């Protein structure tokens, strides 16, 4: 059966069964006396009673607000969207994510409301923040009105976020991420993170010097590696100061703790399209902030793709979910029956589009059975991939078979003894062509879906002369 004809999109529904309740412990109307909620995971709840807005340390009456120091449970490395939604038999409660006041790039110790719940969100009266599975913390406050004499419940939902795949041959050096000249005028903010999802120093911009409530641009010198972009509208923040020589607006509130990020705007359906450029290659990535408090995430690779390739569409839990929650290790494909870390496709040599320059070899490692290497002229779902067998199908468009190889020691390569033809001939590539590669391999033991095949992650190469 051909590769394209046996594409099957599977929908996987998973849930968590944790139902731990964390009741408020009075007094808890200030950050210093906040009730600690440690290890909160999806479906866990916070409960309490508040009939007012008083925030005085030491008071235990119902008219005080309730403040919680929420620490989420550890999760696999990735980007997660956490949402606390308030419910109560009596309407009137509201929730806020708390933060700190910032003035001229200096963060004070003064508490402030960073994000306030509204009834128009889905679910209503919810607050949202983003984190990376590192047991991040955030202050959460609930207040009531005179009529809210019934207890409230705040329920946590946690959803993995698939970053947009930003494809391009970005060379190490000066890299610019910008929302300018992208077909919109949204008052955007950009944050740049490294491959460990740590903030890149000075990798933030709200408004460029000379503009307020405007588009934004970040330019940093980046070494080879993987990077993440977070884009939304004002106000978007982590716990980092806006003290940046290229920053026109440095007075926005920030969060209290590291490794968390949030947006305070309830406006949705906003164009936040952005571009990544190294001065030679520029990739514009369409992006929309769909709903209140949303942040759009993207991922790109810096490195020379004609010699090392640009990997994308990983089955590591950061992007499109593997069919049976069978995530592999970072940067690899979905797990298979023999290798829980999944497989990896690498390249060596140079993707030269001529007999004298083509030394390219593609290698699939940790495959349990024979593999078909194939080339695609495009990608599925913008590079995020779709479920296919036990893995993700990422390379699409016009498909070209590069050769079937039986592995030796769970490793297979093309060209090789069984497929000696250079890859530029197999793929009919020319100078400047951008092509995408994967290995589709047999996995005879049924451990995930009923299918007995899986795939590596994908690799993008730009062919040279």
C-alpha positions in Angstrom: 0.0 0.0 0.0 1.4 3.5 -0.8 2.4 5.9 1.9 -0.2 8.5 1.0 -3.1 6.0 0.7 -2.6 4.6 4.1 -2.5 7.8 6.0 -5.0 7.5 8.9 -5.7 10.3 11.3 -6.5 9.1 14.7 -8.1 11.1 17.5 -6.9 10.2 21.0 -8.8 11.3 24.0 -7.0 11.0 27.3 -7.9 12.3 30.8 -6.4 12.4 34.2 -8.1 10.9 37.2 -6.5 12.9 40.0 -9.1 14.6 42.1 -7.2 16.1 45.1 -8.9 19.0 46.7 -6.9 21.8 48.3 -9.1 23.8 50.8 -8.1 27.3 51.8 -6.4 27.7 55.2 -7.1 31.0 56.9 -5.7 33.5 57.3 -4.7 33.7 53.6 -5.7 37.2 52.3 -2.1 38.2 51.4 0.8 36.7 49.5 2.8 36.3 52.7 0.0 34.1 54.2 -1.1 32.4 51.0 -2.3 28.8 51.2 0.2 26.6 49.6 -1.2 24.3 46.9 1.7 21.9 46.2 1.7 19.4 43.3 -1.6 20.4 41.7 -2.4 18.5 38.5 -5.3 18.3 36.0 -8.7 17.9 37.6 -7.5 18.9 41.1 -9.5 21.6 42.9 -9.1 24.5 45.2 -12.1 25.4 47.5 -12.9 28.2 49.8 -15.4 30.9 50.9 -15.2 34.6 50.2 -17.8 37.3 50.5 -15.7 40.4 50.0 -12.5 42.1 48.8 -10.6 42.8 52.1 -6.9 42.0 51.9 -5.7 42.5 55.4 -3.0 40.3 56.9 -4.2 38.1 59.8 -8.0 38.5 59.3 -10.0 35.2 59.1 -13.4 36.5 58.3 -15.4 35.6 55.2 -15.1 39.2 53.8 -11.4 38.6 53.1 -10.0 37.5 49.7 -8.3 34.1 49.5 -4.8 33.9 48.2 -3.1 30.6 47.0 0.5 29.9 46.1 -0.2 27.3 43.4 2.7 24.9 42.5 1.8 22.6 39.6 3.0 19.0 39.6 6.1 17.9 37.6 5.5 17.1 33.9 7.7 15.9 31.0 9.6 18.7 29.4 7.3 20.7 27.3 5.0 23.7 27.0 1.7 23.5 29.0 -1.4 25.7 29.2 -2.8 25.7 32.8 -6.3 27.0 33.4 -8.1 27.4 36.8 -11.9 27.8 36.3 -14.2 29.0 39.1 -17.6 27.5 39.8 -20.1 28.2 42.6 -23.8 27.8 43.3 -23.9 31.5 43.7 -22.5 33.8 41.0 -20.2 36.6 41.8 -16.7 35.2 42.6 -13.8 36.3 40.4 -10.2 35.1 40.2 -6.9 36.9 39.5 -3.4 35.8 38.8 -1.2 38.1 40.9 2.0 39.8 39.8 4.4 42.6 40.8 4.4 46.2 39.8 7.2 47.3 37.4 8.3 50.9 36.7 10.9 51.9 34.2 12.2 48.4 34.1 12.5 48.0 37.9 10.4 45.3 39.5 9.1 46.3 43.0 7.6 44.1 45.7 4.2 45.6 45.4 1.4 43.2 44.7 -0.9 43.8 41.7 -3.5 42.0 39.7 -1.9 40.7 36.5 -4.8 38.8 35.0 -8.5 39.1 36.0 -11.1 36.4 35.1 -14.3 37.4 33.2 -17.5 35.7 32.5 -17.0 35.7 28.7 -14.2 33.2 28.7 -14.6 29.5 28.0 -14.9 28.2 30.7 -16.3 31.3 32.4 -14.4 33.0 35.2 -11.1 31.2 34.3 -7.5 32.2 34.6 -4.7 30.9 32.4 -0.9 30.7 32.4 1.8 28.8 30.6 4.6 26.7 32.0 7.1 24.0 31.2 6.6 21.1 33.6 9.1 22.3 36.2 6.6 22.6 39.1 6.2 26.3 38.4 4.5 28.5 40.9 2.0 31.4 40.6 -0.2 33.4 43.0 -3.9 33.0 42.5 -6.5 35.0 44.3 -10.3 34.6 44.7 -12.7 37.3 45.9 -16.4 37.4 46.4 -19.3 39.7 47.0 -21.9 39.9 49.7 -24.1 37.3 48.0 -21.4 34.6 47.6 -22.1 32.8 50.8 -21.6 29.4 49.2 -18.2 27.9 48.7 -16.4 28.2 45.4 -14.4 25.6 43.5 -11.5 26.3 41.2 -10.6 23.3 38.9 -7.3 23.0 37.1 -7.1 21.9 33.5 -3.7 21.3 31.9 -3.2 21.0 28.1 0.1 20.4 26.2 0.8 23.1 23.7 2.2 22.3 20.2 4.5 25.0 19.0 4.3 26.1 15.4 7.0 24.7 13.2 9.1 27.6 11.8 10.9 26.1 8.8 13.9 27.8 7.4 17.7 27.7 6.8 18.7 30.1 9.6 22.5 30.5 9.9 24.0 31.1 13.3 24.6 34.8 14.1 22.2 37.7 14.2 18.6 36.4 14.2 15.6 38.7 14.1 12.0 37.9 15.2 9.5 40.6 14.3 5.8 41.3 13.9 6.5 44.3 11.7 5.5 44.2 8.0 3.4 41.1 8.6 0.0 42.4 7.5 -1.3 43.6 10.9 -0.9 46.4 13.5 -1.5 44.4 16.7 0.2 45.7 19.8 2.4 42.6 20.1 5.0 41.3 22.6 7.7 38.8 21.7 9.7 36.6 24.0 12.6 34.4 22.9 13.5 31.1 24.7 16.4 28.7 24.2 16.2 25.0 23.6 15.8 24.4 27.4 12.9 26.8 27.5 14.9 29.3 29.5 14.5 33.0 28.6 17.3 34.3 26.2 18.8 37.4 27.9 17.3 40.6 26.4 15.2 38.4 24.2 12.0 40.4 24.8 10.3 43.4 23.1 7.0 45.1 23.7 7.4 48.3 21.8 10.5 49.5 19.9 12.0 52.8 20.8 9.9 55.5 19.3 6.6 53.6 19.4 4.0 52.9 22.1 1.2 50.3 21.6 3.0 49.1 18.5 4.6 46.2 16.7 7.7 44.6 18.2 11.1 43.2 17.1 13.8 41.1 18.9 17.3 40.7 17.5 19.8 38.5 19.2 23.0 36.7 18.3 22.2 33.0 18.4 24.4 29.9 18.2 23.3 26.7 16.5 20.4 25.1 18.3 16.7 25.0 18.9 14.8 28.1 20.0 11.2 29.0 21.0 9.2 32.1 20.3 6.2 33.3 22.4 4.0 35.9 20.8 0.8 37.6 22.0 -0.6 41.1 22.6 0.0 43.5 25.5 0.4 42.6 28.4 2.4 39.4 28.2 5.1 38.7 30.8 7.2 36.2 32.7 9.1 37.2 35.8 11.9 39.1 33.8 12.4 42.8 33.8 11.7 44.9 30.7 15.0 46.8 31.3 16.2 46.6 27.7 17.9 49.4 25.7 15.5 48.7 22.8 12.4 48.8 24.9 10.0 51.8 24.6 7.5 50.5 27.2 9.0 49.1 30.4 6.2 49.6 32.9 4.1 46.4 32.5 3.4 44.1 35.5 5.3 40.9 35.7 4.8 37.5 37.4 6.4 36.6 40.8 8.1 33.3 39.9 10.3 31.9 37.1 9.3 29.5 34.4 5.7 30.7 34.1 4.2 33.1 31.6 0.9 34.8 31.1 -1.1 37.2 29.1 -3.6 39.7 30.6 -5.7 40.6 27.6 -9.2 39.2 27.1 -9.2 40.1 23.4 -9.2 37.1 21.1 -9.0 36.4 17.3 -6.0 38.7 16.9 -3.5 38.5 14.1 0.0 38.1 15.7 1.8 36.8 12.6 5.6 37.0 13.0 8.7 36.4 10.9 12.1 34.9 11.7 15.1 36.0 9.7 18.9 35.7 9.6 19.2 38.4 7.0 19.2 36.0 4.1 16.4 33.6 4.9 13.1 35.0 6.2 10.2 32.8 7.2 6.8 34.4 7.9 4.6 32.3 10.2 0.9 33.0 10.2 -0.3 33.1 13.9 -3.6 34.0 15.6 -4.3 34.6 19.2 -7.6 32.8 19.3 -9.0 33.6 22.7 -8.5 35.5 26.0 -5.2 35.0 27.7 -3.7 33.0 24.8 0.0 33.0 23.8 1.2 31.6 20.5 4.3 29.5 20.5 6.7 28.7 17.7 9.9 26.6 17.4 12.8 27.1 15.0 16.3 25.7 14.5 19.5 27.7 13.9 22.2 25.8 12.0 23.4 25.2 8.4 20.7 22.9 6.9 22.8 22.0 3.9 25.3 20.2 6.2 23.4 19.2 9.3 19.7 19.6 8.4 16.9 21.2 10.4 15.0 18.6 12.5 11.2 19.2 13.1 8.0 17.5 13.9 9.2 15.7 17.0 7.2 13.0 18.8 8.5 14.2 22.1 5.3 15.5 23.5 6.0 19.2 22.7 4.1 19.1 19.3 1.3 17.0 17.9 0.6 14.2 20.3 1.7 10.7 19.4 -1.2 8.3 18.8 -1.1 6.5 22.1 0.7 9.1 24.3 3.8 7.1 23.3 6.1 10.2 23.3 9.8 9.7 22.6 12.7 11.6 24.0 13.4 15.2 23.1 14.1 15.7 19.4 13.1 12.2 18.4 10.1 10.4 16.9 7.4 8.6 18.8 8.3 5.7 21.0 8.3 2.2 19.4 8.0 -1.3 20.9 11.8 -1.7 21.2 13.1 1.8 21.9 11.0 3.9 24.4 13.1 7.0 23.4 11.9 6.7 19.8 13.9 6.9 16.6 16.0 9.8 15.2 16.8 10.7 11.6 20.2 12.5 11.1 22.2 13.6 8.2 25.9 13.7 7.4 27.9 15.2 4.5 26.6 17.9 2.2 23.3 18.2 0.3 24.9 19.2 -3.0 22.8 19.0 -6.1 25.6 17.7 -8.4 27.7 14.6 -8.6 30.8 16.5 -7.4 29.1 18.0 -4.3 26.5 15.5 -3.1 27.9 13.6 -0.1 24.7 13.5 1.8 23.8 10.4 3.9 20.6 10.0 5.8 20.6 7.7 8.8 17.7 6.3 10.9 18.8 5.1 14.3 16.9 2.8 16.8 14.5 1.3 14.2 13.4 -2.3 15.0 12.6 -3.2 11.3 13.2 -2.3 7.7 12.6 1.4 6.8 11.6 3.3 3.8 13.4 6.7 3.5 11.2 9.2 1.6 11.4 12.8 0.5 8.5 15.3 0.6 8.2 18.6 -1.2 5.9 20.0 1.5 4.7 19.2 5.0 1.6 18.1 6.9 -0.2 20.6 9.1 2.5 23.3 8.6 5.2 21.0 9.9 3.4 19.8 13.0 2.5 16.5 11.4 -0.5 14.2 11.6 -0.9 10.8 13.4 0.0 7.9 11.2 0.4 4.3 12.5 2.3 4.6 15.8 3.9 7.9 14.9 3.6 11.2 13.1 3.7 11.8 9.3 5.4 15.1 8.7 6.9 15.2 5.2 4.2 15.6 2.5 3.4 17.2 -0.8 5.0 15.2 -3.7 6.5 12.0 -2.1 9.6 10.4 -3.5 10.9 7.1 -2.3 14.6 7.2 -1.5 15.1 3.5 -0.8 14.1 0.6 1.5 16.9 -0.5 3.9 17.1 -3.5 6.3 18.8 -2.2 9.4 22.1 -3.5 10.8 22.2 -3.1 14.5 19.0 -1.1 14.4 20.5 1.5 12.1 19.8 2.1 8.4 21.3 4.6 6.0 20.8 5.8 2.4 22.8 5.8 0.2 24.2 2.4 1.0 25.2 -0.9 -0.5 21.6 -1.8 -1.3 20.7 1.8 -2.6 24.0 3.4 -3.9 22.3 6.1 -6.0 23.2 9.6 -4.7 20.2 11.3 -3.1 20.2 14.4 -5.4 19.5 12.0 -8.2 16.9 10.0 -6.3 15.1 13.1 -5.3 15.7 15.0 -8.6 16.8 18.1 -6.6 18.4 21.3 -7.8 20.3 24.1 -6.2 18.0 26.0 -3.8 15.4 23.3 -3.4 14.0 22.8 0.1 13.0 19.2 0.8 11.8 17.3 3.9 12.8 13.7 4.9 11.6 10.9 7.1 12.0 7.2 7.5 8.9 5.1 7.7 9.8 1.8 9.4 8.2 -1.5 10.3 7.5 -2.3 14.0 6.1 -5.8 14.0 5.0 -5.8 17.7 1.6 -4.3 18.3 2.0 -2.0 21.3 0.2 1.1 20.4 -2.3 1.2 17.5 -3.3 -1.9 15.4 -0.8 -0.7 12.8 2.7 -2.2 12.8 4.7 0.8 11.6 6.1 4.1 12.9 8.3 7.0 11.8 11.3 9.0 12.7 11.0 12.7 13.3 11.5 14.8 10.1 14.5 16.7 8.7 14.6 19.7 6.4 17.5 20.2 4.0 18.2 23.0 1.6 20.1 21.7 -1.4 23.2 23.6 -2.5 25.0 23.8 -5.8 
